[in-house]
Amino acid sequence: MNYKTIKDIDIFNKNILIRVDINVPKVDERITDYTRITALLPTINYVIENGGKPILISHCGRPKGTYVASLSLLLLVSALEQVFERKVVFIDSDYHKRLATVNIGEIVLLENLRFDPREEKNDIYFAKELANLGDVYVNEAFSCSHRSHSSIDALARLLPKCAGFSFVTEINALNRIFNKPKLPLTALIGGSKISTKLELLNSLILKVDHLIIGGGMANTFLAAQGLEIGTSISEPSMLKIAKSILDKSARAGCKIHLPVDVIVADNIKVGKSETFRFDKCPKTKMILDAGPDTIKNIKSIVYLTKTLIWNGPLGAFETKPYDKATNSVALAVAERTNSGKLISVAGGGDTVSALSTTGSAENFSYLSTAGGAFLSWLEGKPLPGITALEDYH
Protein backbone atom coordinates (compact mmCIF):
# COMPACT_ATOMS: atom_id res chain seq x y z
CA MET A 1 0.00 0.00 0.00
CA ASN A 2 1.51 3.30 -1.13
CA TYR A 3 -0.11 5.96 1.04
CA LYS A 4 0.92 8.25 3.86
CA THR A 5 -0.11 7.72 7.47
CA ILE A 6 -1.02 10.48 9.88
CA LYS A 7 2.52 10.43 11.28
CA ASP A 8 3.83 11.48 7.86
CA ILE A 9 1.77 14.70 7.78
CA ASP A 10 2.33 18.05 9.51
CA ILE A 11 -0.84 18.70 11.50
CA PHE A 12 0.26 21.44 13.90
CA ASN A 13 -2.19 24.34 14.11
CA LYS A 14 -4.32 22.83 11.32
CA ASN A 15 -7.93 21.73 10.90
CA ILE A 16 -7.89 17.96 10.41
CA LEU A 17 -10.89 16.53 8.59
CA ILE A 18 -11.24 12.92 9.77
CA ARG A 19 -13.66 10.69 7.85
CA VAL A 20 -14.97 8.26 10.45
CA ASP A 21 -17.72 5.66 10.54
CA ILE A 22 -19.86 6.12 13.63
CA ASN A 23 -22.86 4.45 12.03
CA VAL A 24 -23.10 2.29 15.16
CA PRO A 25 -25.71 -0.39 15.97
CA LYS A 26 -28.53 0.64 18.30
CA VAL A 27 -31.47 -0.99 20.05
CA ASP A 28 -34.20 1.38 21.28
CA GLU A 29 -31.81 4.31 20.67
CA ARG A 30 -29.17 2.69 22.91
CA ILE A 31 -25.77 1.97 21.37
CA THR A 32 -25.07 -1.75 21.62
CA ASP A 33 -21.51 -1.80 20.26
CA TYR A 34 -18.94 0.98 20.77
CA THR A 35 -16.16 -0.73 18.77
CA ARG A 36 -16.14 1.78 15.91
CA ILE A 37 -16.08 4.71 18.34
CA THR A 38 -13.31 3.45 20.65
CA ALA A 39 -11.17 2.58 17.61
CA LEU A 40 -10.94 6.33 16.84
CA LEU A 41 -9.25 7.26 20.12
CA PRO A 42 -5.59 6.87 19.01
CA THR A 43 -6.03 9.12 15.97
CA ILE A 44 -8.08 11.76 17.75
CA ASN A 45 -5.66 11.91 20.68
CA TYR A 46 -2.67 12.09 18.33
CA VAL A 47 -4.20 15.04 16.45
CA ILE A 48 -4.91 16.96 19.65
CA GLU A 49 -1.54 16.16 21.25
CA ASN A 50 0.23 17.40 18.13
CA GLY A 51 -1.59 20.71 17.93
CA GLY A 52 -4.33 19.88 15.43
CA LYS A 53 -8.09 20.41 15.60
CA PRO A 54 -10.01 17.17 14.86
CA ILE A 55 -13.14 17.62 12.75
CA LEU A 56 -15.12 14.39 12.49
CA ILE A 57 -17.27 13.75 9.41
CA SER A 58 -19.48 10.69 9.11
CA HIS A 59 -22.73 9.29 7.79
CA CYS A 60 -25.50 7.53 9.70
CA GLY A 61 -28.15 5.34 8.12
CA ARG A 62 -29.71 5.97 4.72
CA PRO A 63 -31.62 9.27 4.83
CA LYS A 64 -31.58 9.49 1.00
CA GLY A 65 -30.31 13.04 0.80
CA THR A 66 -32.74 14.68 3.18
CA TYR A 67 -32.83 15.61 6.86
CA VAL A 68 -34.11 12.85 9.16
CA ALA A 69 -34.11 13.83 12.83
CA SER A 70 -33.59 10.28 14.09
CA LEU A 71 -30.39 10.02 12.01
CA SER A 72 -28.83 13.29 13.16
CA LEU A 73 -25.33 12.90 14.56
CA LEU A 74 -26.33 15.35 17.29
CA LEU A 75 -27.81 12.30 19.03
CA LEU A 76 -24.33 10.78 19.36
CA VAL A 77 -22.62 13.73 21.02
CA SER A 78 -23.06 12.55 24.62
CA ALA A 79 -21.88 9.03 23.77
CA LEU A 80 -18.80 10.40 22.00
CA GLU A 81 -17.99 12.67 24.94
CA GLN A 82 -18.26 9.72 27.28
CA VAL A 83 -15.78 7.64 25.24
CA PHE A 84 -13.39 10.43 24.23
CA GLU A 85 -13.54 12.18 27.64
CA ARG A 86 -13.44 15.50 25.82
CA LYS A 87 -15.98 18.11 24.81
CA VAL A 88 -17.57 17.43 21.42
CA VAL A 89 -18.81 20.52 19.56
CA PHE A 90 -21.62 19.75 17.10
CA ILE A 91 -21.74 22.09 14.08
CA ASP A 92 -24.43 22.05 11.41
CA SER A 93 -24.34 25.66 10.15
CA ASP A 94 -22.10 28.77 10.03
CA TYR A 95 -19.19 26.38 9.77
CA HIS A 96 -16.22 28.75 9.48
CA LYS A 97 -17.47 31.12 12.16
CA ARG A 98 -18.22 28.34 14.66
CA LEU A 99 -15.02 26.41 13.91
CA ALA A 100 -13.04 29.51 14.88
CA THR A 101 -14.57 29.42 18.38
CA VAL A 102 -13.61 25.80 19.11
CA ASN A 103 -10.97 25.55 21.83
CA ILE A 104 -7.78 23.51 21.79
CA GLY A 105 -8.49 19.98 23.00
CA GLU A 106 -12.11 19.98 21.85
CA ILE A 107 -13.47 17.76 19.07
CA VAL A 108 -15.74 18.97 16.28
CA LEU A 109 -18.53 16.81 14.85
CA LEU A 110 -20.32 17.83 11.66
CA GLU A 111 -23.86 16.78 10.69
CA ASN A 112 -24.69 13.54 8.87
CA LEU A 113 -23.01 13.71 5.44
CA ARG A 114 -25.82 11.80 3.77
CA PHE A 115 -28.33 14.54 4.56
CA ASP A 116 -26.82 16.13 1.45
CA PRO A 117 -27.77 14.17 -1.70
CA ARG A 118 -24.41 15.02 -3.27
CA GLU A 119 -22.44 12.85 -0.82
CA GLU A 120 -23.42 9.52 -2.36
CA LYS A 121 -22.91 10.90 -5.89
CA ASN A 122 -19.20 11.57 -5.25
CA ASP A 123 -19.96 15.19 -6.14
CA ILE A 124 -16.79 17.27 -6.49
CA TYR A 125 -18.52 20.50 -5.46
CA PHE A 126 -19.73 18.99 -2.21
CA ALA A 127 -16.21 17.68 -1.65
CA LYS A 128 -14.83 21.20 -2.22
CA GLU A 129 -17.21 22.61 0.40
CA LEU A 130 -15.90 20.06 2.88
CA ALA A 131 -12.29 20.69 1.85
CA ASN A 132 -12.72 24.40 2.61
CA LEU A 133 -13.20 23.47 6.27
CA GLY A 134 -9.91 21.63 6.65
CA ASP A 135 -6.21 21.61 5.87
CA VAL A 136 -5.59 17.85 5.98
CA TYR A 137 -7.79 14.82 5.21
CA VAL A 138 -7.57 11.60 7.24
CA ASN A 139 -9.42 8.41 6.32
CA GLU A 140 -10.39 6.46 9.45
CA ALA A 141 -13.34 4.72 7.79
CA PHE A 142 -12.05 1.53 6.19
CA SER A 143 -15.59 0.18 6.59
CA CYS A 144 -16.81 2.78 4.06
CA SER A 145 -13.84 2.67 1.72
CA HIS A 146 -15.56 0.46 -0.85
CA ARG A 147 -17.90 3.35 -1.68
CA SER A 148 -17.16 6.09 -4.23
CA HIS A 149 -18.69 8.86 -2.13
CA SER A 150 -17.58 12.48 -1.85
CA SER A 151 -16.11 12.14 1.64
CA ILE A 152 -14.22 8.94 0.71
CA ASP A 153 -13.01 9.60 -2.83
CA ALA A 154 -13.37 13.16 -4.14
CA LEU A 155 -12.40 14.89 -0.87
CA ALA A 156 -9.20 12.84 -0.56
CA ARG A 157 -8.07 14.22 -3.93
CA LEU A 158 -8.40 17.86 -2.81
CA LEU A 159 -6.24 17.99 0.34
CA PRO A 160 -3.00 16.54 1.68
CA LYS A 161 -4.29 13.13 2.75
CA CYS A 162 -3.34 10.16 4.89
CA ALA A 163 -4.64 7.11 6.71
CA GLY A 164 -5.45 7.13 10.42
CA PHE A 165 -4.17 4.58 12.93
CA SER A 166 -7.29 2.38 12.88
CA PHE A 167 -7.33 2.33 9.07
CA VAL A 168 -3.68 1.24 8.95
CA THR A 169 -4.22 -1.41 11.63
CA GLU A 170 -7.11 -2.89 9.64
CA ILE A 171 -5.19 -3.02 6.34
CA ASN A 172 -2.07 -4.46 7.96
CA ALA A 173 -4.06 -7.17 9.74
CA LEU A 174 -5.90 -8.23 6.60
CA ASN A 175 -2.70 -8.23 4.54
CA ARG A 176 -0.89 -10.29 7.14
CA ILE A 177 -3.65 -12.89 7.25
CA PHE A 178 -4.55 -13.16 3.56
CA ASN A 179 -1.34 -12.58 1.62
CA LYS A 180 0.34 -15.74 2.91
CA PRO A 181 -2.24 -17.63 4.98
CA LYS A 182 -1.34 -20.73 6.93
CA LEU A 183 -3.00 -23.75 5.31
CA PRO A 184 -5.52 -25.34 5.31
CA LEU A 185 -7.56 -22.17 4.71
CA THR A 186 -11.28 -22.28 5.48
CA ALA A 187 -14.03 -19.72 4.86
CA LEU A 188 -17.30 -19.79 6.77
CA ILE A 189 -19.92 -17.73 4.94
CA GLY A 190 -23.43 -17.24 6.30
CA GLY A 191 -26.26 -14.80 5.85
CA SER A 192 -29.46 -14.98 3.87
CA LYS A 193 -28.61 -14.19 0.24
CA ILE A 194 -26.28 -15.62 -2.38
CA SER A 195 -26.98 -12.59 -4.59
CA THR A 196 -25.18 -10.23 -2.19
CA LYS A 197 -22.15 -12.52 -1.90
CA LEU A 198 -21.98 -14.07 -5.37
CA GLU A 199 -18.64 -12.50 -6.33
CA LEU A 200 -17.25 -13.41 -2.92
CA LEU A 201 -18.23 -17.07 -3.28
CA ASN A 202 -16.80 -17.30 -6.80
CA SER A 203 -13.57 -15.74 -5.55
CA LEU A 204 -13.28 -17.91 -2.44
CA ILE A 205 -13.65 -21.27 -4.19
CA LEU A 206 -10.42 -20.47 -6.02
CA LYS A 207 -8.57 -19.57 -2.80
CA VAL A 208 -9.77 -21.74 0.09
CA ASP A 209 -9.55 -25.44 0.90
CA HIS A 210 -12.91 -25.58 2.67
CA LEU A 211 -16.00 -23.39 2.19
CA ILE A 212 -18.66 -23.76 4.88
CA ILE A 213 -22.02 -22.29 3.86
CA GLY A 214 -24.71 -21.54 6.43
CA GLY A 215 -27.72 -19.37 7.12
CA GLY A 216 -30.47 -18.77 4.58
CA MET A 217 -27.85 -18.99 1.85
CA ALA A 218 -27.43 -22.71 2.56
CA ASN A 219 -31.15 -23.24 1.87
CA THR A 220 -30.70 -22.08 -1.72
CA PHE A 221 -27.78 -24.48 -2.18
CA LEU A 222 -29.88 -27.35 -0.79
CA ALA A 223 -32.78 -26.45 -3.10
CA ALA A 224 -30.38 -26.29 -6.05
CA GLN A 225 -29.76 -30.00 -5.50
CA GLY A 226 -33.48 -30.76 -5.66
CA LEU A 227 -33.95 -31.03 -1.89
CA GLU A 228 -37.06 -29.91 -0.01
CA ILE A 229 -36.55 -26.77 2.10
CA GLY A 230 -40.19 -26.14 3.09
CA THR A 231 -41.07 -22.49 3.69
CA SER A 232 -37.46 -21.48 4.38
CA ILE A 233 -35.87 -18.26 3.21
CA SER A 234 -34.22 -18.86 -0.17
CA GLU A 235 -33.58 -17.31 -3.58
CA PRO A 236 -35.29 -19.35 -6.30
CA SER A 237 -33.76 -17.11 -8.97
CA MET A 238 -30.28 -18.15 -7.82
CA LEU A 239 -30.70 -21.95 -8.06
CA LYS A 240 -28.73 -22.32 -11.30
CA ILE A 241 -25.97 -20.09 -9.98
CA ALA A 242 -25.80 -22.09 -6.75
CA LYS A 243 -25.46 -25.28 -8.77
CA SER A 244 -22.71 -23.73 -10.90
CA ILE A 245 -20.79 -22.72 -7.76
CA LEU A 246 -20.99 -26.31 -6.52
CA ASP A 247 -19.67 -27.55 -9.87
CA LYS A 248 -16.87 -24.95 -10.03
CA SER A 249 -15.75 -25.70 -6.48
CA ALA A 250 -15.32 -29.38 -7.29
CA ARG A 251 -13.11 -28.52 -10.28
CA ALA A 252 -11.12 -26.01 -8.20
CA GLY A 253 -10.42 -28.50 -5.43
CA CYS A 254 -12.46 -26.58 -2.86
CA LYS A 255 -14.70 -28.69 -0.62
CA ILE A 256 -18.08 -27.05 0.02
CA HIS A 257 -19.80 -28.03 3.28
CA LEU A 258 -23.59 -27.65 3.61
CA PRO A 259 -25.84 -28.58 6.56
CA VAL A 260 -26.35 -32.31 7.09
CA ASP A 261 -29.19 -31.67 9.52
CA VAL A 262 -31.39 -28.67 10.20
CA ILE A 263 -33.47 -27.11 12.99
CA VAL A 264 -36.99 -26.27 11.79
CA ALA A 265 -40.21 -24.75 13.13
CA ASP A 266 -43.52 -23.44 11.79
CA ASN A 267 -41.92 -19.97 11.72
CA ILE A 268 -39.39 -17.96 13.67
CA LYS A 269 -41.91 -16.64 16.22
CA VAL A 270 -44.07 -19.65 17.05
CA GLY A 271 -43.91 -23.41 16.91
CA LYS A 272 -41.79 -26.02 18.63
CA SER A 273 -38.39 -26.54 17.00
CA GLU A 274 -37.46 -29.96 15.62
CA THR A 275 -34.38 -31.53 14.04
CA PHE A 276 -34.40 -33.24 10.64
CA ARG A 277 -31.84 -34.61 8.23
CA PHE A 278 -30.99 -32.15 5.45
CA ASP A 279 -33.05 -34.18 2.96
CA LYS A 280 -36.11 -34.65 5.20
CA CYS A 281 -37.34 -31.10 5.81
CA PRO A 282 -41.17 -31.05 5.95
CA LYS A 283 -42.91 -28.92 3.33
CA THR A 284 -44.71 -26.88 6.00
CA LYS A 285 -41.63 -26.06 8.10
CA MET A 286 -38.97 -23.35 7.99
CA ILE A 287 -35.23 -24.01 8.42
CA LEU A 288 -33.92 -21.65 11.10
CA ASP A 289 -30.57 -23.07 12.17
CA ALA A 290 -28.01 -25.79 11.53
CA GLY A 291 -28.49 -29.02 13.50
CA PRO A 292 -26.18 -30.77 16.01
CA ASP A 293 -24.53 -33.05 13.42
CA THR A 294 -23.75 -30.03 11.24
CA ILE A 295 -22.23 -28.25 14.24
CA LYS A 296 -20.10 -31.32 14.91
CA ASN A 297 -18.96 -31.41 11.26
CA ILE A 298 -18.06 -27.72 11.25
CA LYS A 299 -16.07 -28.09 14.46
CA SER A 300 -14.13 -30.99 12.97
CA ILE A 301 -13.15 -28.77 10.03
CA VAL A 302 -12.17 -25.96 12.42
CA TYR A 303 -9.86 -28.36 14.28
CA LEU A 304 -8.04 -29.18 11.02
CA THR A 305 -7.88 -25.57 9.82
CA LYS A 306 -4.92 -23.19 10.28
CA THR A 307 -6.60 -20.00 8.98
CA LEU A 308 -10.33 -19.23 9.17
CA ILE A 309 -12.32 -16.39 7.57
CA TRP A 310 -15.85 -15.86 8.93
CA ASN A 311 -18.59 -13.67 7.49
CA GLY A 312 -22.25 -14.10 8.37
CA PRO A 313 -24.18 -16.12 10.99
CA LEU A 314 -25.15 -19.78 10.58
CA GLY A 315 -28.81 -19.29 11.50
CA ALA A 316 -31.41 -16.79 12.69
CA PHE A 317 -29.07 -15.87 15.55
CA GLU A 318 -31.10 -12.88 16.75
CA THR A 319 -33.81 -15.25 18.02
CA LYS A 320 -33.14 -18.01 20.56
CA PRO A 321 -32.73 -20.97 20.25
CA TYR A 322 -31.66 -20.40 16.66
CA ASP A 323 -28.35 -18.91 17.75
CA LYS A 324 -27.01 -22.27 18.88
CA ALA A 325 -25.00 -23.19 15.77
CA THR A 326 -23.39 -19.75 15.51
CA ASN A 327 -22.58 -19.66 19.23
CA SER A 328 -21.24 -23.22 19.40
CA VAL A 329 -18.93 -22.79 16.42
CA ALA A 330 -17.83 -19.34 17.64
CA LEU A 331 -16.73 -20.79 20.97
CA ALA A 332 -14.82 -23.59 19.21
CA VAL A 333 -13.04 -21.08 16.96
CA ALA A 334 -12.23 -18.84 19.93
CA GLU A 335 -10.83 -21.76 21.94
CA ARG A 336 -8.72 -22.95 19.01
CA THR A 337 -7.44 -19.41 18.38
CA ASN A 338 -6.70 -18.83 22.05
CA SER A 339 -4.58 -21.98 22.14
CA GLY A 340 -2.47 -20.67 19.25
CA LYS A 341 -3.56 -23.35 16.80
CA LEU A 342 -5.72 -21.15 14.54
CA ILE A 343 -5.60 -17.71 12.94
CA SER A 344 -9.17 -16.41 12.80
CA VAL A 345 -10.62 -13.28 11.27
CA ALA A 346 -14.27 -12.27 11.29
CA GLY A 347 -15.79 -9.37 9.41
CA GLY A 348 -19.12 -7.60 9.08
CA GLY A 349 -21.40 -5.91 11.61
CA ASP A 350 -23.83 -8.81 12.03
CA THR A 351 -20.96 -11.26 12.33
CA VAL A 352 -19.15 -9.32 15.04
CA SER A 353 -22.44 -8.76 16.87
CA ALA A 354 -23.23 -12.48 16.76
CA LEU A 355 -19.78 -13.43 18.05
CA SER A 356 -19.90 -10.84 20.81
CA THR A 357 -22.95 -12.43 22.46
CA THR A 358 -20.85 -15.42 23.54
CA GLY A 359 -17.82 -13.39 24.55
CA SER A 360 -15.84 -15.29 21.92
CA ALA A 361 -15.15 -12.24 19.74
CA GLU A 362 -12.29 -11.04 21.94
CA ASN A 363 -10.39 -14.29 21.32
CA PHE A 364 -10.45 -14.04 17.52
CA SER A 365 -7.14 -13.07 15.91
CA TYR A 366 -8.80 -10.08 14.25
CA LEU A 367 -12.28 -8.56 14.07
CA SER A 368 -13.25 -6.21 11.26
CA THR A 369 -16.38 -4.10 11.75
CA ALA A 370 -16.32 -3.39 8.02
CA GLY A 371 -19.11 -5.12 6.11
CA GLY A 372 -19.07 -4.24 2.42
CA ALA A 373 -15.42 -3.14 2.50
CA PHE A 374 -14.41 -6.43 4.13
CA LEU A 375 -16.25 -8.40 1.45
CA SER A 376 -14.75 -6.30 -1.35
CA TRP A 377 -11.31 -6.90 0.12
CA LEU A 378 -11.92 -10.66 0.18
CA GLU A 379 -13.07 -10.49 -3.44
CA GLY A 380 -9.82 -8.78 -4.41
CA LYS A 381 -11.53 -5.62 -5.62
CA PRO A 382 -9.76 -2.23 -5.51
CA LEU A 383 -11.29 -0.01 -2.82
CA PRO A 384 -11.95 3.64 -3.83
CA GLY A 385 -10.94 4.85 -0.36
CA ILE A 386 -7.51 3.25 -0.66
CA THR A 387 -7.03 4.26 -4.29
CA ALA A 388 -7.80 7.89 -3.42
CA LEU A 389 -5.18 7.85 -0.63
CA GLU A 390 -2.57 6.41 -2.98
CA ASP A 391 -3.17 8.86 -5.83
CA TYR A 392 -0.80 11.84 -5.83
CA HIS A 393 -2.22 15.13 -4.52
C-alpha positions in Angstrom: 0.0 0.0 0.0 1.5 3.3 -1.1 -0.1 6.0 1.0 0.9 8.2 3.9 -0.1 7.7 7.5 -1.0 10.5 9.9 2.5 10.4 11.3 3.8 11.5 7.9 1.8 14.7 7.8 2.3 18.0 9.5 -0.8 18.7 11.5 0.3 21.4 13.9 -2.2 24.3 14.1 -4.3 22.8 11.3 -7.9 21.7 10.9 -7.9 18.0 10.4 -10.9 16.5 8.6 -11.2 12.9 9.8 -13.7 10.7 7.9 -15.0 8.3 10.5 -17.7 5.7 10.5 -19.9 6.1 13.6 -22.9 4.4 12.0 -23.1 2.3 15.2 -25.7 -0.4 16.0 -28.5 0.6 18.3 -31.5 -1.0 20.1 -34.2 1.4 21.3 -31.8 4.3 20.7 -29.2 2.7 22.9 -25.8 2.0 21.4 -25.1 -1.8 21.6 -21.5 -1.8 20.3 -18.9 1.0 20.8 -16.2 -0.7 18.8 -16.1 1.8 15.9 -16.1 4.7 18.3 -13.3 3.4 20.6 -11.2 2.6 17.6 -10.9 6.3 16.8 -9.2 7.3 20.1 -5.6 6.9 19.0 -6.0 9.1 16.0 -8.1 11.8 17.8 -5.7 11.9 20.7 -2.7 12.1 18.3 -4.2 15.0 16.5 -4.9 17.0 19.6 -1.5 16.2 21.3 0.2 17.4 18.1 -1.6 20.7 17.9 -4.3 19.9 15.4 -8.1 20.4 15.6 -10.0 17.2 14.9 -13.1 17.6 12.8 -15.1 14.4 12.5 -17.3 13.8 9.4 -19.5 10.7 9.1 -22.7 9.3 7.8 -25.5 7.5 9.7 -28.2 5.3 8.1 -29.7 6.0 4.7 -31.6 9.3 4.8 -31.6 9.5 1.0 -30.3 13.0 0.8 -32.7 14.7 3.2 -32.8 15.6 6.9 -34.1 12.8 9.2 -34.1 13.8 12.8 -33.6 10.3 14.1 -30.4 10.0 12.0 -28.8 13.3 13.2 -25.3 12.9 14.6 -26.3 15.4 17.3 -27.8 12.3 19.0 -24.3 10.8 19.4 -22.6 13.7 21.0 -23.1 12.6 24.6 -21.9 9.0 23.8 -18.8 10.4 22.0 -18.0 12.7 24.9 -18.3 9.7 27.3 -15.8 7.6 25.2 -13.4 10.4 24.2 -13.5 12.2 27.6 -13.4 15.5 25.8 -16.0 18.1 24.8 -17.6 17.4 21.4 -18.8 20.5 19.6 -21.6 19.7 17.1 -21.7 22.1 14.1 -24.4 22.0 11.4 -24.3 25.7 10.2 -22.1 28.8 10.0 -19.2 26.4 9.8 -16.2 28.8 9.5 -17.5 31.1 12.2 -18.2 28.3 14.7 -15.0 26.4 13.9 -13.0 29.5 14.9 -14.6 29.4 18.4 -13.6 25.8 19.1 -11.0 25.6 21.8 -7.8 23.5 21.8 -8.5 20.0 23.0 -12.1 20.0 21.8 -13.5 17.8 19.1 -15.7 19.0 16.3 -18.5 16.8 14.9 -20.3 17.8 11.7 -23.9 16.8 10.7 -24.7 13.5 8.9 -23.0 13.7 5.4 -25.8 11.8 3.8 -28.3 14.5 4.6 -26.8 16.1 1.5 -27.8 14.2 -1.7 -24.4 15.0 -3.3 -22.4 12.8 -0.8 -23.4 9.5 -2.4 -22.9 10.9 -5.9 -19.2 11.6 -5.2 -20.0 15.2 -6.1 -16.8 17.3 -6.5 -18.5 20.5 -5.5 -19.7 19.0 -2.2 -16.2 17.7 -1.7 -14.8 21.2 -2.2 -17.2 22.6 0.4 -15.9 20.1 2.9 -12.3 20.7 1.8 -12.7 24.4 2.6 -13.2 23.5 6.3 -9.9 21.6 6.6 -6.2 21.6 5.9 -5.6 17.8 6.0 -7.8 14.8 5.2 -7.6 11.6 7.2 -9.4 8.4 6.3 -10.4 6.5 9.4 -13.3 4.7 7.8 -12.0 1.5 6.2 -15.6 0.2 6.6 -16.8 2.8 4.1 -13.8 2.7 1.7 -15.6 0.5 -0.8 -17.9 3.3 -1.7 -17.2 6.1 -4.2 -18.7 8.9 -2.1 -17.6 12.5 -1.9 -16.1 12.1 1.6 -14.2 8.9 0.7 -13.0 9.6 -2.8 -13.4 13.2 -4.1 -12.4 14.9 -0.9 -9.2 12.8 -0.6 -8.1 14.2 -3.9 -8.4 17.9 -2.8 -6.2 18.0 0.3 -3.0 16.5 1.7 -4.3 13.1 2.7 -3.3 10.2 4.9 -4.6 7.1 6.7 -5.4 7.1 10.4 -4.2 4.6 12.9 -7.3 2.4 12.9 -7.3 2.3 9.1 -3.7 1.2 8.9 -4.2 -1.4 11.6 -7.1 -2.9 9.6 -5.2 -3.0 6.3 -2.1 -4.5 8.0 -4.1 -7.2 9.7 -5.9 -8.2 6.6 -2.7 -8.2 4.5 -0.9 -10.3 7.1 -3.6 -12.9 7.3 -4.6 -13.2 3.6 -1.3 -12.6 1.6 0.3 -15.7 2.9 -2.2 -17.6 5.0 -1.3 -20.7 6.9 -3.0 -23.7 5.3 -5.5 -25.3 5.3 -7.6 -22.2 4.7 -11.3 -22.3 5.5 -14.0 -19.7 4.9 -17.3 -19.8 6.8 -19.9 -17.7 4.9 -23.4 -17.2 6.3 -26.3 -14.8 5.9 -29.5 -15.0 3.9 -28.6 -14.2 0.2 -26.3 -15.6 -2.4 -27.0 -12.6 -4.6 -25.2 -10.2 -2.2 -22.1 -12.5 -1.9 -22.0 -14.1 -5.4 -18.6 -12.5 -6.3 -17.2 -13.4 -2.9 -18.2 -17.1 -3.3 -16.8 -17.3 -6.8 -13.6 -15.7 -5.6 -13.3 -17.9 -2.4 -13.7 -21.3 -4.2 -10.4 -20.5 -6.0 -8.6 -19.6 -2.8 -9.8 -21.7 0.1 -9.5 -25.4 0.9 -12.9 -25.6 2.7 -16.0 -23.4 2.2 -18.7 -23.8 4.9 -22.0 -22.3 3.9 -24.7 -21.5 6.4 -27.7 -19.4 7.1 -30.5 -18.8 4.6 -27.8 -19.0 1.8 -27.4 -22.7 2.6 -31.1 -23.2 1.9 -30.7 -22.1 -1.7 -27.8 -24.5 -2.2 -29.9 -27.4 -0.8 -32.8 -26.4 -3.1 -30.4 -26.3 -6.0 -29.8 -30.0 -5.5 -33.5 -30.8 -5.7 -34.0 -31.0 -1.9 -37.1 -29.9 0.0 -36.6 -26.8 2.1 -40.2 -26.1 3.1 -41.1 -22.5 3.7 -37.5 -21.5 4.4 -35.9 -18.3 3.2 -34.2 -18.9 -0.2 -33.6 -17.3 -3.6 -35.3 -19.4 -6.3 -33.8 -17.1 -9.0 -30.3 -18.2 -7.8 -30.7 -21.9 -8.1 -28.7 -22.3 -11.3 -26.0 -20.1 -10.0 -25.8 -22.1 -6.7 -25.5 -25.3 -8.8 -22.7 -23.7 -10.9 -20.8 -22.7 -7.8 -21.0 -26.3 -6.5 -19.7 -27.5 -9.9 -16.9 -25.0 -10.0 -15.7 -25.7 -6.5 -15.3 -29.4 -7.3 -13.1 -28.5 -10.3 -11.1 -26.0 -8.2 -10.4 -28.5 -5.4 -12.5 -26.6 -2.9 -14.7 -28.7 -0.6 -18.1 -27.0 0.0 -19.8 -28.0 3.3 -23.6 -27.7 3.6 -25.8 -28.6 6.6 -26.3 -32.3 7.1 -29.2 -31.7 9.5 -31.4 -28.7 10.2 -33.5 -27.1 13.0 -37.0 -26.3 11.8 -40.2 -24.7 13.1 -43.5 -23.4 11.8 -41.9 -20.0 11.7 -39.4 -18.0 13.7 -41.9 -16.6 16.2 -44.1 -19.7 17.0 -43.9 -23.4 16.9 -41.8 -26.0 18.6 -38.4 -26.5 17.0 -37.5 -30.0 15.6 -34.4 -31.5 14.0 -34.4 -33.2 10.6 -31.8 -34.6 8.2 -31.0 -32.2 5.4 -33.1 -34.2 3.0 -36.1 -34.7 5.2 -37.3 -31.1 5.8 -41.2 -31.0 6.0 -42.9 -28.9 3.3 -44.7 -26.9 6.0 -41.6 -26.1 8.1 -39.0 -23.4 8.0 -35.2 -24.0 8.4 -33.9 -21.6 11.1 -30.6 -23.1 12.2 -28.0 -25.8 11.5 -28.5 -29.0 13.5 -26.2 -30.8 16.0 -24.5 -33.1 13.4 -23.8 -30.0 11.2 -22.2 -28.2 14.2 -20.1 -31.3 14.9 -19.0 -31.4 11.3 -18.1 -27.7 11.2 -16.1 -28.1 14.5 -14.1 -31.0 13.0 -13.2 -28.8 10.0 -12.2 -26.0 12.4 -9.9 -28.4 14.3 -8.0 -29.2 11.0 -7.9 -25.6 9.8 -4.9 -23.2 10.3 -6.6 -20.0 9.0 -10.3 -19.2 9.2 -12.3 -16.4 7.6 -15.8 -15.9 8.9 -18.6 -13.7 7.5 -22.2 -14.1 8.4 -24.2 -16.1 11.0 -25.2 -19.8 10.6 -28.8 -19.3 11.5 -31.4 -16.8 12.7 -29.1 -15.9 15.5 -31.1 -12.9 16.8 -33.8 -15.3 18.0 -33.1 -18.0 20.6 -32.7 -21.0 20.3 -31.7 -20.4 16.7 -28.3 -18.9 17.7 -27.0 -22.3 18.9 -25.0 -23.2 15.8 -23.4 -19.7 15.5 -22.6 -19.7 19.2 -21.2 -23.2 19.4 -18.9 -22.8 16.4 -17.8 -19.3 17.6 -16.7 -20.8 21.0 -14.8 -23.6 19.2 -13.0 -21.1 17.0 -12.2 -18.8 19.9 -10.8 -21.8 21.9 -8.7 -22.9 19.0 -7.4 -19.4 18.4 -6.7 -18.8 22.0 -4.6 -22.0 22.1 -2.5 -20.7 19.3 -3.6 -23.3 16.8 -5.7 -21.2 14.5 -5.6 -17.7 12.9 -9.2 -16.4 12.8 -10.6 -13.3 11.3 -14.3 -12.3 11.3 -15.8 -9.4 9.4 -19.1 -7.6 9.1 -21.4 -5.9 11.6 -23.8 -8.8 12.0 -21.0 -11.3 12.3 -19.2 -9.3 15.0 -22.4 -8.8 16.9 -23.2 -12.5 16.8 -19.8 -13.4 18.1 -19.9 -10.8 20.8 -22.9 -12.4 22.5 -20.8 -15.4 23.5 -17.8 -13.4 24.6 -15.8 -15.3 21.9 -15.2 -12.2 19.7 -12.3 -11.0 21.9 -10.4 -14.3 21.3 -10.4 -14.0 17.5 -7.1 -13.1 15.9 -8.8 -10.1 14.2 -12.3 -8.6 14.1 -13.3 -6.2 11.3 -16.4 -4.1 11.7 -16.3 -3.4 8.0 -19.1 -5.1 6.1 -19.1 -4.2 2.4 -15.4 -3.1 2.5 -14.4 -6.4 4.1 -16.2 -8.4 1.5 -14.8 -6.3 -1.4 -11.3 -6.9 0.1 -11.9 -10.7 0.2 -13.1 -10.5 -3.4 -9.8 -8.8 -4.4 -11.5 -5.6 -5.6 -9.8 -2.2 -5.5 -11.3 0.0 -2.8 -12.0 3.6 -3.8 -10.9 4.8 -0.4 -7.5 3.2 -0.7 -7.0 4.3 -4.3 -7.8 7.9 -3.4 -5.2 7.9 -0.6 -2.6 6.4 -3.0 -3.2 8.9 -5.8 -0.8 11.8 -5.8 -2.2 15.1 -4.5 
